Amino acid sequence: MKSSLAGALALGVMMVVSSAALAESPGDPKSVKSTDGKYFDAKGDPTYNVGPDGKVDWYTFSGYRRYHAECHVCHGPNGGGSTYAPALKDSVKRFNYAEFAGIVIGGRQNGNSVMPAFSDNKNASCYIDDLYVYLRALSTEAIPAGRPEKKEERPEAFAKAEAECMAAK
């Protein structure tokens, strides 16, 4: 049974994806705004922040954790792809945030290749932003492959959103 939060998220994402946003490129990933430890680009999409010392924002670190828990089995370590599924660090260069979220939540079929829907998987659906920013950081080589060595502290807003999403039925 679909959770109401995941269902609402999927519906919202699909509505955005069906609009002209599909044709937009992801744009410049440079962070121009931060709210409660979350960074955004000029288009308002979630993005990464890497300090001069290599310290990543919490959401990028969380994306690393979620990616390696749910995505790397098919898409390969560090977004590099495999014989089974494409390199997501390359895909996010073409897909904007709405497209990426729509594919993760709703799934996609491309010939014989099938990406299952992750709307019922809270370890993915609750962390769409995190997955996107991690892959964006890899795609621009803002971070090296592997576990980020340094990270910002977990923001309270993240902890609250995580608890709410994970508790939703």
C-alpha positions as CSV (number, residue, x, y, z in Angstrom):
1,M,0.0,0.0,0.0
2,K,1.4,3.4,-1.0
3,S,2.0,5.8,1.8
4,S,0.0,9.0,1.5
5,L,3.2,11.1,1.7
6,A,4.9,9.1,-1.1
7,G,1.7,9.2,-3.2
8,A,1.4,12.9,-2.8
9,L,5.1,13.4,-3.6
10,A,4.8,11.2,-6.7
11,L,1.7,13.1,-7.9
12,G,3.4,16.5,-7.3
13,V,6.5,15.4,-9.1
14,M,4.6,13.9,-12.0
15,M,2.7,17.2,-12.4
16,V,5.9,19.2,-12.5
17,V,7.5,16.7,-14.8
18,S,4.7,16.8,-17.3
19,S,5.1,20.6,-17.6
20,A,7.7,22.4,-19.7
21,A,10.3,21.6,-16.9
22,L,11.0,18.4,-18.8
23,A,12.8,20.4,-21.5
24,E,14.9,22.5,-19.1
25,S,18.5,21.6,-18.4
26,P,19.6,21.2,-14.8
27,G,21.5,24.5,-15.0
28,D,24.5,25.7,-13.0
29,P,24.8,23.7,-9.8
30,K,26.4,26.7,-8.0
31,S,24.8,27.3,-4.6
32,V,23.2,30.8,-4.4
33,K,21.0,30.3,-1.3
34,S,20.9,28.3,1.8
35,T,17.9,27.6,4.1
36,D,18.3,25.5,7.3
37,G,21.5,23.8,6.0
38,K,20.0,23.0,2.6
39,Y,21.5,24.6,-0.5
40,F,19.8,25.7,-3.7
41,D,20.9,26.8,-7.2
42,A,19.6,29.9,-9.1
43,K,16.6,27.9,-10.4
44,G,15.7,26.9,-6.8
45,D,16.7,23.3,-7.2
46,P,18.6,21.5,-4.4
47,T,22.3,21.5,-4.9
48,Y,25.5,20.7,-3.1
49,N,27.9,22.9,-1.1
50,V,31.6,21.8,-0.7
51,G,33.9,23.9,1.4
52,P,37.5,24.8,0.5
53,D,38.6,22.0,2.9
54,G,36.4,19.4,1.2
55,K,33.7,19.4,3.8
56,V,30.3,18.6,2.2
57,D,26.9,19.8,3.3
58,W,24.8,17.3,5.2
59,Y,22.4,16.6,2.3
60,T,25.3,15.6,0.0
61,F,26.6,13.2,2.7
62,S,23.1,11.8,3.2
63,G,22.8,11.3,-0.5
64,Y,26.0,9.3,-0.5
65,R,24.5,7.1,2.2
66,R,21.2,6.6,0.5
67,Y,22.7,6.1,-2.9
68,H,24.9,3.3,-1.6
69,A,22.0,1.8,0.3
70,E,19.6,1.7,-2.6
71,C,21.1,2.6,-6.0
72,H,24.6,1.3,-6.4
73,V,23.5,-2.3,-6.8
74,C,22.2,-1.4,-10.3
75,H,23.9,1.9,-11.1
76,G,27.4,1.0,-9.9
77,P,29.5,2.5,-7.2
78,N,29.6,6.3,-7.0
79,G,27.1,6.8,-9.8
80,G,29.5,5.3,-12.4
81,G,27.0,2.9,-14.1
82,S,27.2,-0.7,-14.8
83,T,26.4,-3.2,-17.6
84,Y,22.9,-3.3,-16.0
85,A,22.0,0.4,-15.6
86,P,23.3,3.8,-16.7
87,A,25.7,6.1,-14.9
88,L,23.5,8.4,-12.9
89,K,26.3,11.0,-12.4
90,D,26.1,11.5,-16.2
91,S,22.2,11.4,-16.2
92,V,22.0,14.3,-13.8
93,K,23.9,16.4,-16.3
94,R,20.8,16.0,-18.7
95,F,17.9,15.6,-16.2
96,N,16.7,18.5,-14.2
97,Y,15.6,18.0,-10.6
98,A,11.9,17.4,-11.6
99,E,12.8,14.8,-14.2
100,F,15.1,13.0,-11.8
101,A,12.6,12.9,-9.0
102,G,9.8,11.8,-11.4
103,I,11.9,8.9,-12.6
104,V,12.9,7.8,-9.1
105,I,9.4,8.0,-7.7
106,G,7.5,6.8,-10.7
107,G,10.0,4.5,-12.5
108,R,10.7,4.4,-16.2
109,Q,11.0,2.0,-19.0
110,N,13.4,2.5,-21.9
111,G,13.4,-0.4,-24.2
112,N,14.4,-3.5,-22.2
113,S,15.8,-1.3,-19.4
114,V,13.4,-0.8,-16.5
115,M,13.9,1.5,-13.6
116,P,11.4,0.4,-10.9
117,A,9.3,3.0,-9.1
118,F,10.7,3.8,-5.6
119,S,7.6,5.7,-4.3
120,D,7.1,3.0,-1.7
121,N,10.7,2.9,-0.7
122,K,11.2,5.5,2.0
123,N,15.0,5.1,2.0
124,A,14.8,6.6,-1.5
125,S,11.5,8.6,-1.6
126,C,12.3,10.5,1.6
127,Y,15.7,11.5,0.4
128,I,15.2,12.5,-3.3
129,D,16.9,15.9,-2.7
130,D,19.9,14.1,-1.0
131,L,20.3,11.7,-3.9
132,Y,20.1,14.4,-6.5
133,V,22.7,16.7,-4.8
134,Y,25.1,13.8,-4.2
135,L,24.9,12.8,-7.9
136,R,25.2,16.5,-8.9
137,A,28.4,16.8,-6.9
138,L,29.8,13.7,-8.5
139,S,28.8,14.8,-12.0
140,T,30.7,18.1,-11.7
141,E,33.6,16.4,-9.8
142,A,33.0,18.7,-6.9
143,I,33.6,15.7,-4.7
144,P,35.7,12.6,-5.4
145,A,34.3,9.1,-5.5
146,G,33.9,7.4,-2.1
147,R,32.6,8.4,1.3
148,P,33.0,12.2,1.9
149,E,35.7,12.6,4.6
150,K,34.2,15.7,6.2
151,K,30.6,16.8,6.6
152,E,28.5,19.6,8.1
153,E,26.5,18.8,11.2
154,R,23.0,17.4,10.6
155,P,20.6,20.3,10.5
156,E,17.5,20.2,12.8
157,A,15.3,20.8,9.7
158,F,16.7,17.6,8.2
159,A,16.0,15.6,11.3
160,K,12.5,16.9,11.5
161,A,11.7,16.2,7.9
162,E,13.2,12.7,8.1
163,A,11.2,11.8,11.2
164,E,8.0,13.0,9.5
165,C,8.6,11.2,6.2
166,M,9.7,8.0,7.8
167,A,6.6,8.0,10.1
168,A,4.1,8.7,7.3
169,K,1.9,5.8,6.3
